[in-house]
Amino acid sequence: MKKVAIISFATLLLSLTINAQLVVNPYNNGAGNNGAGSNLQQFVQTNLIGSGITISNVTFVGANRQMGSFNIQVV
């Protein structure tokens, strides 16, 4: 009886679904989206590093469309 209750409860938990969405925020050639400023260093500081750490001499080799940040939204 105890095993049946455990299996029933586990089946109920496994049958519940969670929906999630990954939202990608592109760099947009320095347009300053997602709280970032108008240059690469401000974009990196805002989206990757955060406050309390100072960075300098930020460089990126590649197309601007390869950069971005993302937010995860659980629905």
N, C-alpha and C positions, 0 to 999 in steps of 0.2 A: 504493500500500500504506500509506503514511504517513497519507494522508487518511482511509482506511478505519479505521485504528486510532484516529485522533483523533475521528472521528464516532462510532465504537463507544463510546469512553470517555465522550464527552459525553452520549450517549444513556443510558449506565449511570448517570451522575451525575444526570441529569434525572429518571430513574425512581425515585430514592430519595425517600421522603416524610418529612416532619418534622411532627409533631403538636404543636400549642401550645394553651394554654388561658389565657384572660384571667380572672383572679379579681377580682371587684369587692368591696371592703369598704365598706359604707355607713357613714355617720356615725352613724346610729341615735340621733338627738336627744341627742347628748352622752353616750351610754352608755359611752364610753371604750373602744371596740374598736380593734384594730390598734395597740396600744402608745400610743394617744392618751389624754390625760387626760379629764376630765369637762367641758371647755369648748372652745369653738371655737378659741381661741388655741393651746391645747396640741395640738389636732388638726392645725392648720396647721403648727405648729412641727415636729411629729413626722413628718408625711406629706409636706409640701411643701418646707419650708425645710431642716431638718436641724440639726445642731449647729454651733456657732461663729458663728451669726448671731442677733442679738437682734431680735425683732419686738414691736410693741406696737399697741394700738388696732385690733385685727382686727375687721372687720365683714363680714357677709354678708347680702345681700338676696336672699331667695328661700326656697323650702321646704328643710328639712333633708335631705329625701330626694334633693335634687339634688347633695349633697356626698358625696364618698367618695374612696377611693384604690384603686389596683389593683396587682396583682402579675402578672407574666407567668411562666408555668410552661411550659417546653419539655419535652415528654415524648419 
